[in-house]
Amino acid sequence: MFDVAEFSAIINPPEGAILAVGSVRRVPVVDDAGLGVGWRMMLTISCDHRVMDGAMGARFLQDVKRLLEEPLRLLV
């Protein structure tokens, strides 16, 4: 909404974690075919370590990434 590339969200009690989502941007990307232009978005999770550990937050971000890259998995 505000065209922010990335940021860190602040956890408000009683939340255990909060996900910060940056805007989608076109950036240079290197892949098997060489250099090109691709779409990228930054996701940042802030975790209250009294509730969960960083590994749990990292697994959550991996799941979000997988679902964004393969949205048909939401139907299965």
PyMOL Python script that loads the backbone (N, CA, C, O; Angstrom):
from pymol import cmd

cmd.read_pdbstr("""\
ATOM      1  N   MET A   1       0.821  -1.184   0.000  1.00  0.00           N
ATOM      2  CA  MET A   1       0.000   0.000   0.000  1.00  0.00           C
ATOM      3  C   MET A   1       0.870   1.256   0.000  1.00  0.00           C
ATOM      4  O   MET A   1       0.536   2.240  -0.660  1.00  0.00           O
ATOM      5  N   PHE A   2       1.987   1.229   0.737  1.00  0.00           N
ATOM      6  CA  PHE A   2       2.855   2.395   0.839  1.00  0.00           C
ATOM      7  C   PHE A   2       4.125   2.251   0.005  1.00  0.00           C
ATOM      8  O   PHE A   2       5.003   3.111   0.077  1.00  0.00           O
ATOM      9  N   ASP A   3       4.243   1.173  -0.791  1.00  0.00           N
ATOM     10  CA  ASP A   3       5.393   0.913  -1.648  1.00  0.00           C
ATOM     11  C   ASP A   3       6.703   0.889  -0.853  1.00  0.00           C
ATOM     12  O   ASP A   3       7.684   1.532  -1.228  1.00  0.00           O
ATOM     13  N   VAL A   4       6.700   0.138   0.245  1.00  0.00           N
ATOM     14  CA  VAL A   4       7.880  -0.040   1.082  1.00  0.00           C
ATOM     15  C   VAL A   4       8.546  -1.348   0.685  1.00  0.00           C
ATOM     16  O   VAL A   4       7.880  -2.380   0.603  1.00  0.00           O
ATOM     17  N   ALA A   5       9.853  -1.320   0.438  1.00  0.00           N
ATOM     18  CA  ALA A   5      10.566  -2.518  -0.009  1.00  0.00           C
ATOM     19  C   ALA A   5      10.616  -3.581   1.078  1.00  0.00           C
ATOM     20  O   ALA A   5      10.317  -4.745   0.812  1.00  0.00           O
ATOM     21  N   GLU A   6      10.988  -3.203   2.299  1.00  0.00           N
ATOM     22  CA  GLU A   6      11.029  -4.147   3.417  1.00  0.00           C
ATOM     23  C   GLU A   6      11.014  -3.371   4.723  1.00  0.00           C
ATOM     24  O   GLU A   6      11.411  -2.207   4.773  1.00  0.00           O
ATOM     25  N   PHE A   7      10.554  -4.027   5.774  1.00  0.00           N
ATOM     26  CA  PHE A   7      10.531  -3.410   7.093  1.00  0.00           C
ATOM     27  C   PHE A   7      10.417  -4.495   8.152  1.00  0.00           C
ATOM     28  O   PHE A   7      10.143  -5.653   7.839  1.00  0.00           O
ATOM     29  N   SER A   8      10.629  -4.115   9.401  1.00  0.00           N
ATOM     30  CA  SER A   8      10.479  -5.026  10.535  1.00  0.00           C
ATOM     31  C   SER A   8       9.268  -4.588  11.341  1.00  0.00           C
ATOM     32  O   SER A   8       9.191  -3.447  11.796  1.00  0.00           O
ATOM     33  N   ALA A   9       8.325  -5.500  11.515  1.00  0.00           N
ATOM     34  CA  ALA A   9       7.115  -5.182  12.265  1.00  0.00           C
ATOM     35  C   ALA A   9       7.366  -5.367  13.763  1.00  0.00           C
ATOM     36  O   ALA A   9       8.189  -6.186  14.171  1.00  0.00           O
ATOM     37  N   ILE A  10       6.649  -4.600  14.567  1.00  0.00           N
ATOM     38  CA  ILE A  10       6.786  -4.660  16.016  1.00  0.00           C
ATOM     39  C   ILE A  10       5.658  -5.524  16.580  1.00  0.00           C
ATOM     40  O   ILE A  10       4.490  -5.345  16.233  1.00  0.00           O
ATOM     41  N   ILE A  11       6.024  -6.456  17.449  1.00  0.00           N
ATOM     42  CA  ILE A  11       5.052  -7.352  18.076  1.00  0.00           C
ATOM     43  C   ILE A  11       4.327  -6.602  19.190  1.00  0.00           C
ATOM     44  O   ILE A  11       4.954  -5.996  20.060  1.00  0.00           O
ATOM     45  N   ASN A  12       3.008  -6.652  19.148  1.00  0.00           N
ATOM     46  CA  ASN A  12       2.192  -6.049  20.198  1.00  0.00           C
ATOM     47  C   ASN A  12       1.592  -7.160  21.057  1.00  0.00           C
ATOM     48  O   ASN A  12       0.995  -8.092  20.517  1.00  0.00           O
ATOM     49  N   PRO A  13       1.738  -7.083  22.392  1.00  0.00           N
ATOM     50  CA  PRO A  13       1.147  -8.121  23.251  1.00  0.00           C
ATOM     51  C   PRO A  13      -0.356  -8.190  23.010  1.00  0.00           C
ATOM     52  O   PRO A  13      -0.979  -7.140  22.857  1.00  0.00           O
ATOM     53  N   PRO A  14      -0.960  -9.349  22.969  1.00  0.00           N
ATOM     54  CA  PRO A  14      -0.465 -10.685  23.278  1.00  0.00           C
ATOM     55  C   PRO A  14      -0.022 -11.473  22.047  1.00  0.00           C
ATOM     56  O   PRO A  14      -0.039 -12.704  22.085  1.00  0.00           O
ATOM     57  N   GLU A  15       0.370 -10.815  20.962  1.00  0.00           N
ATOM     58  CA  GLU A  15       0.792 -11.513  19.751  1.00  0.00           C
ATOM     59  C   GLU A  15       2.067 -12.303  20.000  1.00  0.00           C
ATOM     60  O   GLU A  15       2.908 -11.897  20.802  1.00  0.00           O
ATOM     61  N   GLY A  16       2.212 -13.444  19.307  1.00  0.00           N
ATOM     62  CA  GLY A  16       3.413 -14.255  19.412  1.00  0.00           C
ATOM     63  C   GLY A  16       4.368 -13.996  18.266  1.00  0.00           C
ATOM     64  O   GLY A  16       5.570 -14.237  18.386  1.00  0.00           O
ATOM     65  N   ALA A  17       3.835 -13.500  17.146  1.00  0.00           N
ATOM     66  CA  ALA A  17       4.657 -13.206  15.973  1.00  0.00           C
ATOM     67  C   ALA A  17       3.874 -12.286  15.050  1.00  0.00           C
ATOM     68  O   ALA A  17       2.652 -12.180  15.158  1.00  0.00           O
ATOM     69  N   ILE A  18       4.577 -11.625  14.149  1.00  0.00           N
ATOM     70  CA  ILE A  18       3.923 -10.777  13.155  1.00  0.00           C
ATOM     71  C   ILE A  18       4.727 -10.852  11.868  1.00  0.00           C
ATOM     72  O   ILE A  18       5.957 -10.868  11.893  1.00  0.00           O
ATOM     73  N   LEU A  19       4.025 -10.897  10.746  1.00  0.00           N
ATOM     74  CA  LEU A  19       4.638 -11.016   9.434  1.00  0.00           C
ATOM     75  C   LEU A  19       4.619  -9.655   8.746  1.00  0.00           C
ATOM     76  O   LEU A  19       3.560  -9.042   8.614  1.00  0.00           O
ATOM     77  N   ALA A  20       5.778  -9.183   8.311  1.00  0.00           N
ATOM     78  CA  ALA A  20       5.889  -7.935   7.565  1.00  0.00           C
ATOM     79  C   ALA A  20       6.054  -8.285   6.083  1.00  0.00           C
ATOM     80  O   ALA A  20       6.919  -9.083   5.722  1.00  0.00           O
ATOM     81  N   VAL A  21       5.227  -7.690   5.238  1.00  0.00           N
ATOM     82  CA  VAL A  21       5.235  -7.984   3.805  1.00  0.00           C
ATOM     83  C   VAL A  21       5.578  -6.714   3.041  1.00  0.00           C
ATOM     84  O   VAL A  21       4.851  -5.723   3.111  1.00  0.00           O
ATOM     85  N   GLY A  22       6.693  -6.748   2.309  1.00  0.00           N
ATOM     86  CA  GLY A  22       7.099  -5.619   1.492  1.00  0.00           C
ATOM     87  C   GLY A  22       6.415  -5.653   0.133  1.00  0.00           C
ATOM     88  O   GLY A  22       5.740  -6.625  -0.205  1.00  0.00           O
ATOM     89  N   SER A  23       6.589  -4.604  -0.632  1.00  0.00           N
ATOM     90  CA  SER A  23       5.954  -4.537  -1.949  1.00  0.00           C
ATOM     91  C   SER A  23       6.679  -5.443  -2.949  1.00  0.00           C
ATOM     92  O   SER A  23       7.855  -5.762  -2.780  1.00  0.00           O
ATOM     93  N   VAL A  24       5.961  -5.842  -3.976  1.00  0.00           N
ATOM     94  CA  VAL A  24       6.527  -6.666  -5.037  1.00  0.00           C
ATOM     95  C   VAL A  24       7.252  -5.738  -6.009  1.00  0.00           C
ATOM     96  O   VAL A  24       6.697  -4.738  -6.464  1.00  0.00           O
ATOM     97  N   ARG A  25       8.501  -6.086  -6.317  1.00  0.00           N
ATOM     98  CA  ARG A  25       9.327  -5.234  -7.185  1.00  0.00           C
ATOM     99  C   ARG A  25       9.987  -6.056  -8.282  1.00  0.00           C
ATOM    100  O   ARG A  25      10.249  -7.246  -8.107  1.00  0.00           O
ATOM    101  N   ARG A  26      10.251  -5.415  -9.408  1.00  0.00           N
ATOM    102  CA  ARG A  26      11.008  -6.043 -10.493  1.00  0.00           C
ATOM    103  C   ARG A  26      12.484  -5.748 -10.260  1.00  0.00           C
ATOM    104  O   ARG A  26      12.889  -4.592 -10.133  1.00  0.00           O
ATOM    105  N   VAL A  27      13.285  -6.820 -10.207  1.00  0.00           N
ATOM    106  CA  VAL A  27      14.713  -6.680  -9.927  1.00  0.00           C
ATOM    107  C   VAL A  27      15.503  -7.593 -10.853  1.00  0.00           C
ATOM    108  O   VAL A  27      14.944  -8.539 -11.410  1.00  0.00           O
ATOM    109  N   PRO A  28      16.803  -7.325 -11.029  1.00  0.00           N
ATOM    110  CA  PRO A  28      17.642  -8.245 -11.814  1.00  0.00           C
ATOM    111  C   PRO A  28      17.754  -9.597 -11.113  1.00  0.00           C
ATOM    112  O   PRO A  28      17.943  -9.661  -9.898  1.00  0.00           O
ATOM    113  N   VAL A  29      17.635 -10.677 -11.890  1.00  0.00           N
ATOM    114  CA  VAL A  29      17.659 -12.033 -11.354  1.00  0.00           C
ATOM    115  C   VAL A  29      18.552 -12.896 -12.239  1.00  0.00           C
ATOM    116  O   VAL A  29      18.486 -12.818 -13.465  1.00  0.00           O
ATOM    117  N   VAL A  30      19.387 -13.719 -11.606  1.00  0.00           N
ATOM    118  CA  VAL A  30      20.224 -14.668 -12.346  1.00  0.00           C
ATOM    119  C   VAL A  30      19.586 -16.042 -12.204  1.00  0.00           C
ATOM    120  O   VAL A  30      19.326 -16.496 -11.090  1.00  0.00           O
ATOM    121  N   ASP A  31      19.333 -16.710 -13.335  1.00  0.00           N
ATOM    122  CA  ASP A  31      18.804 -18.069 -13.307  1.00  0.00           C
ATOM    123  C   ASP A  31      19.567 -18.918 -14.318  1.00  0.00           C
ATOM    124  O   ASP A  31      20.615 -18.498 -14.808  1.00  0.00           O
ATOM    125  N   ASP A  32      19.055 -20.107 -14.637  1.00  0.00           N
ATOM    126  CA  ASP A  32      19.744 -21.012 -15.555  1.00  0.00           C
ATOM    127  C   ASP A  32      19.928 -20.410 -16.943  1.00  0.00           C
ATOM    128  O   ASP A  32      20.903 -20.712 -17.630  1.00  0.00           O
ATOM    129  N   ALA A  33      18.989 -19.555 -17.355  1.00  0.00           N
ATOM    130  CA  ALA A  33      19.056 -18.948 -18.679  1.00  0.00           C
ATOM    131  C   ALA A  33      19.986 -17.734 -18.719  1.00  0.00           C
ATOM    132  O   ALA A  33      20.283 -17.224 -19.800  1.00  0.00           O
ATOM    133  N   GLY A  34      20.444 -17.273 -17.574  1.00  0.00           N
ATOM    134  CA  GLY A  34      21.322 -16.104 -17.524  1.00  0.00           C
ATOM    135  C   GLY A  34      20.685 -14.990 -16.724  1.00  0.00           C
ATOM    136  O   GLY A  34      19.911 -15.239 -15.800  1.00  0.00           O
ATOM    137  N   LEU A  35      21.010 -13.767 -17.080  1.00  0.00           N
ATOM    138  CA  LEU A  35      20.511 -12.587 -16.384  1.00  0.00           C
ATOM    139  C   LEU A  35      19.176 -12.164 -16.972  1.00  0.00           C
ATOM    140  O   LEU A  35      19.008 -12.123 -18.191  1.00  0.00           O
ATOM    141  N   GLY A  36      18.233 -11.851 -16.100  1.00  0.00           N
ATOM    142  CA  GLY A  36      16.918 -11.415 -16.550  1.00  0.00           C
ATOM    143  C   GLY A  36      16.280 -10.526 -15.501  1.00  0.00           C
ATOM    144  O   GLY A  36      16.930 -10.095 -14.549  1.00  0.00           O
ATOM    145  N   VAL A  37      15.008 -10.262 -15.688  1.00  0.00           N
ATOM    146  CA  VAL A  37      14.250  -9.439 -14.748  1.00  0.00           C
ATOM    147  C   VAL A  37      13.183 -10.328 -14.124  1.00  0.00           C
ATOM    148  O   VAL A  37      12.473 -11.043 -14.831  1.00  0.00           O
ATOM    149  N   GLY A  38      13.071 -10.285 -12.805  1.00  0.00           N
ATOM    150  CA  GLY A  38      12.082 -11.105 -12.104  1.00  0.00           C
ATOM    151  C   GLY A  38      11.387 -10.317 -11.025  1.00  0.00           C
ATOM    152  O   GLY A  38      11.806  -9.217 -10.666  1.00  0.00           O
ATOM    153  N   TRP A  39      10.321 -10.891 -10.511  1.00  0.00           N
ATOM    154  CA  TRP A  39       9.549 -10.273  -9.443  1.00  0.00           C
ATOM    155  C   TRP A  39      10.029 -10.809  -8.095  1.00  0.00           C
ATOM    156  O   TRP A  39      10.192 -12.018  -7.927  1.00  0.00           O
ATOM    157  N   ARG A  40      10.254  -9.914  -7.139  1.00  0.00           N
ATOM    158  CA  ARG A  40      10.701 -10.301  -5.804  1.00  0.00           C
ATOM    159  C   ARG A  40       9.922  -9.514  -4.753  1.00  0.00           C
ATOM    160  O   ARG A  40       9.523  -8.371  -4.977  1.00  0.00           O
ATOM    161  N   MET A  41       9.715 -10.156  -3.597  1.00  0.00           N
ATOM    162  CA  MET A  41       9.011  -9.534  -2.484  1.00  0.00           C
ATOM    163  C   MET A  41       9.720  -9.955  -1.197  1.00  0.00           C
ATOM    164  O   MET A  41      10.088 -11.121  -1.052  1.00  0.00           O
ATOM    165  N   MET A  42       9.912  -9.039  -0.280  1.00  0.00           N
ATOM    166  CA  MET A  42      10.567  -9.337   0.990  1.00  0.00           C
ATOM    167  C   MET A  42       9.513  -9.654   2.056  1.00  0.00           C
ATOM    168  O   MET A  42       8.545  -8.915   2.234  1.00  0.00           O
ATOM    169  N   LEU A  43       9.724 -10.769   2.757  1.00  0.00           N
ATOM    170  CA  LEU A  43       8.898 -11.146   3.901  1.00  0.00           C
ATOM    171  C   LEU A  43       9.803 -11.209   5.126  1.00  0.00           C
ATOM    172  O   LEU A  43      10.881 -11.801   5.076  1.00  0.00           O
ATOM    173  N   THR A  44       9.366 -10.603   6.219  1.00  0.00           N
ATOM    174  CA  THR A  44      10.125 -10.628   7.463  1.00  0.00           C
ATOM    175  C   THR A  44       9.186 -11.034   8.583  1.00  0.00           C
ATOM    176  O   THR A  44       8.073 -10.517   8.680  1.00  0.00           O
ATOM    177  N   ILE A  45       9.624 -11.958   9.431  1.00  0.00           N
ATOM    178  CA  ILE A  45       8.803 -12.346  10.572  1.00  0.00           C
ATOM    179  C   ILE A  45       9.530 -11.940  11.853  1.00  0.00           C
ATOM    180  O   ILE A  45      10.728 -12.173  12.013  1.00  0.00           O
ATOM    181  N   SER A  46       8.772 -11.327  12.755  1.00  0.00           N
ATOM    182  CA  SER A  46       9.284 -11.000  14.086  1.00  0.00           C
ATOM    183  C   SER A  46       8.615 -11.954  15.062  1.00  0.00           C
ATOM    184  O   SER A  46       7.389 -12.070  15.078  1.00  0.00           O
ATOM    185  N   CYS A  47       9.416 -12.644  15.882  1.00  0.00           N
ATOM    186  CA  CYS A  47       8.901 -13.669  16.798  1.00  0.00           C
ATOM    187  C   CYS A  47       9.192 -13.290  18.243  1.00  0.00           C
ATOM    188  O   CYS A  47      10.277 -12.807  18.566  1.00  0.00           O
ATOM    189  N   ASP A  48       8.217 -13.514  19.101  1.00  0.00           N
ATOM    190  CA  ASP A  48       8.431 -13.387  20.542  1.00  0.00           C
ATOM    191  C   ASP A  48       9.009 -14.720  21.008  1.00  0.00           C
ATOM    192  O   ASP A  48       8.307 -15.731  21.005  1.00  0.00           O
ATOM    193  N   HIS A  49      10.262 -14.733  21.401  1.00  0.00           N
ATOM    194  CA  HIS A  49      10.927 -15.984  21.738  1.00  0.00           C
ATOM    195  C   HIS A  49      10.454 -16.596  23.058  1.00  0.00           C
ATOM    196  O   HIS A  49      10.896 -17.683  23.431  1.00  0.00           O
ATOM    197  N   ARG A  50       9.572 -15.915  23.751  1.00  0.00           N
ATOM    198  CA  ARG A  50       8.928 -16.538  24.912  1.00  0.00           C
ATOM    199  C   ARG A  50       7.809 -17.471  24.450  1.00  0.00           C
ATOM    200  O   ARG A  50       7.388 -18.360  25.191  1.00  0.00           O
ATOM    201  N   VAL A  51       7.331 -17.263  23.223  1.00  0.00           N
ATOM    202  CA  VAL A  51       6.223 -18.049  22.677  1.00  0.00           C
ATOM    203  C   VAL A  51       6.722 -19.096  21.686  1.00  0.00           C
ATOM    204  O   VAL A  51       6.257 -20.236  21.699  1.00  0.00           O
ATOM    205  N   MET A  52       7.658 -18.714  20.836  1.00  0.00           N
ATOM    206  CA  MET A  52       8.169 -19.612  19.793  1.00  0.00           C
ATOM    207  C   MET A  52       9.638 -19.309  19.539  1.00  0.00           C
ATOM    208  O   MET A  52      10.131 -18.244  19.911  1.00  0.00           O
ATOM    209  N   ASP A  53      10.334 -20.243  18.907  1.00  0.00           N
ATOM    210  CA  ASP A  53      11.741 -19.990  18.599  1.00  0.00           C
ATOM    211  C   ASP A  53      11.893 -19.600  17.126  1.00  0.00           C
ATOM    212  O   ASP A  53      10.954 -19.712  16.339  1.00  0.00           O
ATOM    213  N   GLY A  54      13.076 -19.147  16.780  1.00  0.00           N
ATOM    214  CA  GLY A  54      13.338 -18.685  15.418  1.00  0.00           C
ATOM    215  C   GLY A  54      13.202 -19.779  14.379  1.00  0.00           C
ATOM    216  O   GLY A  54      12.834 -19.504  13.237  1.00  0.00           O
ATOM    217  N   ALA A  55      13.494 -21.023  14.757  1.00  0.00           N
ATOM    218  CA  ALA A  55      13.377 -22.135  13.808  1.00  0.00           C
ATOM    219  C   ALA A  55      11.927 -22.336  13.380  1.00  0.00           C
ATOM    220  O   ALA A  55      11.660 -22.637  12.217  1.00  0.00           O
ATOM    221  N   MET A  56      10.996 -22.172  14.308  1.00  0.00           N
ATOM    222  CA  MET A  56       9.581 -22.303  13.973  1.00  0.00           C
ATOM    223  C   MET A  56       9.171 -21.183  13.021  1.00  0.00           C
ATOM    224  O   MET A  56       8.415 -21.415  12.077  1.00  0.00           O
ATOM    225  N   GLY A  57       9.660 -19.986  13.263  1.00  0.00           N
ATOM    226  CA  GLY A  57       9.374 -18.866  12.369  1.00  0.00           C
ATOM    227  C   GLY A  57       9.963 -19.093  10.985  1.00  0.00           C
ATOM    228  O   GLY A  57       9.329 -18.765   9.982  1.00  0.00           O
ATOM    229  N   ALA A  58      11.165 -19.650  10.919  1.00  0.00           N
ATOM    230  CA  ALA A  58      11.798 -19.936   9.626  1.00  0.00           C
ATOM    231  C   ALA A  58      11.013 -20.984   8.850  1.00  0.00           C
ATOM    232  O   ALA A  58      10.846 -20.861   7.636  1.00  0.00           O
ATOM    233  N   ARG A  59      10.527 -22.021   9.542  1.00  0.00           N
ATOM    234  CA  ARG A  59       9.704 -23.042   8.869  1.00  0.00           C
ATOM    235  C   ARG A  59       8.407 -22.438   8.336  1.00  0.00           C
ATOM    236  O   ARG A  59       7.949 -22.792   7.250  1.00  0.00           O
ATOM    237  N   PHE A  60       7.817 -21.522   9.110  1.00  0.00           N
ATOM    238  CA  PHE A  60       6.607 -20.845   8.651  1.00  0.00           C
ATOM    239  C   PHE A  60       6.887 -20.054   7.372  1.00  0.00           C
ATOM    240  O   PHE A  60       6.108 -20.115   6.421  1.00  0.00           O
ATOM    241  N   LEU A  61       8.004 -19.309   7.350  1.00  0.00           N
ATOM    242  CA  LEU A  61       8.355 -18.542   6.147  1.00  0.00           C
ATOM    243  C   LEU A  61       8.614 -19.452   4.955  1.00  0.00           C
ATOM    244  O   LEU A  61       8.274 -19.094   3.827  1.00  0.00           O
ATOM    245  N   GLN A  62       9.211 -20.626   5.179  1.00  0.00           N
ATOM    246  CA  GLN A  62       9.407 -21.591   4.092  1.00  0.00           C
ATOM    247  C   GLN A  62       8.071 -22.046   3.528  1.00  0.00           C
ATOM    248  O   GLN A  62       7.926 -22.172   2.312  1.00  0.00           O
ATOM    249  N   ASP A  63       7.088 -22.295   4.395  1.00  0.00           N
ATOM    250  CA  ASP A  63       5.758 -22.702   3.937  1.00  0.00           C
ATOM    251  C   ASP A  63       5.089 -21.591   3.140  1.00  0.00           C
ATOM    252  O   ASP A  63       4.480 -21.852   2.102  1.00  0.00           O
ATOM    253  N   VAL A  64       5.196 -20.354   3.616  1.00  0.00           N
ATOM    254  CA  VAL A  64       4.606 -19.218   2.892  1.00  0.00           C
ATOM    255  C   VAL A  64       5.252 -19.080   1.519  1.00  0.00           C
ATOM    256  O   VAL A  64       4.554 -18.881   0.525  1.00  0.00           O
ATOM    257  N   LYS A  65       6.576 -19.183   1.452  1.00  0.00           N
ATOM    258  CA  LYS A  65       7.302 -19.089   0.175  1.00  0.00           C
ATOM    259  C   LYS A  65       6.835 -20.161  -0.793  1.00  0.00           C
ATOM    260  O   LYS A  65       6.570 -19.880  -1.961  1.00  0.00           O
ATOM    261  N   ARG A  66       6.733 -21.400  -0.301  1.00  0.00           N
ATOM    262  CA  ARG A  66       6.310 -22.518  -1.151  1.00  0.00           C
ATOM    263  C   ARG A  66       4.904 -22.286  -1.690  1.00  0.00           C
ATOM    264  O   ARG A  66       4.641 -22.551  -2.863  1.00  0.00           O
ATOM    265  N   LEU A  67       3.998 -21.794  -0.847  1.00  0.00           N
ATOM    266  CA  LEU A  67       2.626 -21.556  -1.288  1.00  0.00           C
ATOM    267  C   LEU A  67       2.525 -20.381  -2.266  1.00  0.00           C
ATOM    268  O   LEU A  67       1.692 -20.401  -3.172  1.00  0.00           O
ATOM    269  N   LEU A  68       3.361 -19.371  -2.088  1.00  0.00           N
ATOM    270  CA  LEU A  68       3.367 -18.257  -3.038  1.00  0.00           C
ATOM    271  C   LEU A  68       3.912 -18.683  -4.397  1.00  0.00           C
ATOM    272  O   LEU A  68       3.435 -18.227  -5.436  1.00  0.00           O
ATOM    273  N   GLU A  69       4.916 -19.561  -4.382  1.00  0.00           N
ATOM    274  CA  GLU A  69       5.506 -20.030  -5.642  1.00  0.00           C
ATOM    275  C   GLU A  69       4.632 -21.072  -6.338  1.00  0.00           C
ATOM    276  O   GLU A  69       4.672 -21.195  -7.562  1.00  0.00           O
ATOM    277  N   GLU A  70       3.840 -21.826  -5.566  1.00  0.00           N
ATOM    278  CA  GLU A  70       2.978 -22.880  -6.113  1.00  0.00           C
ATOM    279  C   GLU A  70       1.580 -22.753  -5.502  1.00  0.00           C
ATOM    280  O   GLU A  70       1.216 -23.561  -4.647  1.00  0.00           O
ATOM    281  N   PRO A  71       0.786 -21.754  -5.920  1.00  0.00           N
ATOM    282  CA  PRO A  71      -0.508 -21.498  -5.271  1.00  0.00           C
ATOM    283  C   PRO A  71      -1.527 -22.633  -5.419  1.00  0.00           C
ATOM    284  O   PRO A  71      -2.482 -22.688  -4.644  1.00  0.00           O
ATOM    285  N   LEU A  72      -1.358 -23.533  -6.379  1.00  0.00           N
ATOM    286  CA  LEU A  72      -2.283 -24.653  -6.518  1.00  0.00           C
ATOM    287  C   LEU A  72      -2.217 -25.601  -5.327  1.00  0.00           C
ATOM    288  O   LEU A  72      -3.148 -26.375  -5.107  1.00  0.00           O
ATOM    289  N   ARG A  73      -1.122 -25.554  -4.549  1.00  0.00           N
ATOM    290  CA  ARG A  73      -1.017 -26.386  -3.348  1.00  0.00           C
ATOM    291  C   ARG A  73      -2.070 -26.008  -2.315  1.00  0.00           C
ATOM    292  O   ARG A  73      -2.390 -26.812  -1.440  1.00  0.00           O
ATOM    293  N   LEU A  74      -2.609 -24.805  -2.401  1.00  0.00           N
ATOM    294  CA  LEU A  74      -3.658 -24.385  -1.477  1.00  0.00           C
ATOM    295  C   LEU A  74      -4.927 -25.201  -1.673  1.00  0.00           C
ATOM    296  O   LEU A  74      -5.729 -25.330  -0.748  1.00  0.00           O
ATOM    297  N   LEU A  75      -5.116 -25.752  -2.866  1.00  0.00           N
ATOM    298  CA  LEU A  75      -6.312 -26.521  -3.181  1.00  0.00           C
ATOM    299  C   LEU A  75      -6.202 -27.982  -2.802  1.00  0.00           C
ATOM    300  O   LEU A  75      -7.208 -28.690  -2.769  1.00  0.00           O
ATOM    301  N   VAL A  76      -4.982 -28.450  -2.510  1.00  0.00           N
ATOM    302  CA  VAL A  76      -4.765 -29.859  -2.207  1.00  0.00           C
ATOM    303  C   VAL A  76      -4.844 -30.113  -0.721  1.00  0.00           C
ATOM    304  O   VAL A  76      -4.685 -31.252  -0.280  1.00  0.00           O
TER     305      VAL A  76
END
""", "prot")
cmd.dss("prot")
cmd.show_as("cartoon", "prot")
cmd.util.cbc("prot")
cmd.orient("prot")
